[in-house]
Amino acid sequence: MSDSSGGGGGGVGRGNVVPVSQLTDQELLLEKLEVFRIQGRDKKGRTILRIVGKFFPGRELGGARGEEALKGYLEKRVFPRLGERPFVVVYVHTRVQRWDNFPGVAALRSVYEAVPAAVRAALQAVYFLHPGLQARLFFATFGRFLFSAGLYGKLKYVSRLEFLWEHMRKREVEIPEFVHDHDEELERRPLMDYGLESDHHRIYDAPVMDSAASMYSLRCIS
């Protein structure tokens, strides 16, 4: 995972970060794909942790193996860099497909429970970019049960990049080109936001069930 200050954002402290050479093969895959990347500061001076859902190798890291790889990577390469300083998450949900990029509801819950208390306390906001109607419905129904009320209250849906830039400096966080392309497509076809017009890049079939909660999440990540 690269550390990028993005102009005048300043560096991110390394703490006790585990060297790349000591990562498992699964953790090394997450590192190479840059699923998680710490980049610069938002407009309030808080560290930005960017997560790109489409980069997550769901096929390679499914089930318990993926869950352990996620936990291990965060503990070794992300949490030490974040420390106890205030930070925000920019989660890019653009063009996530269930069986390609989604680790599963049970895995997300397990990973969340493994986050150190100091890191949870330092998290100020989660900006959920391009959530889609089904993701909104899922979190509105089950979000409070899957995650703490504190985290749920920090979730902020961002339907367009222009609204993300109200909180971030453009030069501080790198947004992949496909996200810009999708944003333009949403502008041309606004009904996609409400699930009334399909996006040919997404698949709406049911995912593999991995927990009781995911029984409801048939389309939660579309």
Secondary structure, DSSP 8 states (H G I E B T S, - for coil): --EE-TTTT-----TT---GGGS-HHHHHHHHHTSEEEEEEBTTS-EEEEEEGGGS-TTTT-HHHHHHHHHHHIIIIIHHHHTTS-EEEEEE-TT--HHHH---HHHHHHHHHHS-HHHHHHEEEEEEES-HHHHHHHHHHHHHHHS-HHHHTTEEEE-SHHHHTTTB-GGGS---HHHHHHHHHHHH-GGGGGTSS--TT---S-----SSGGGS-TTTT-
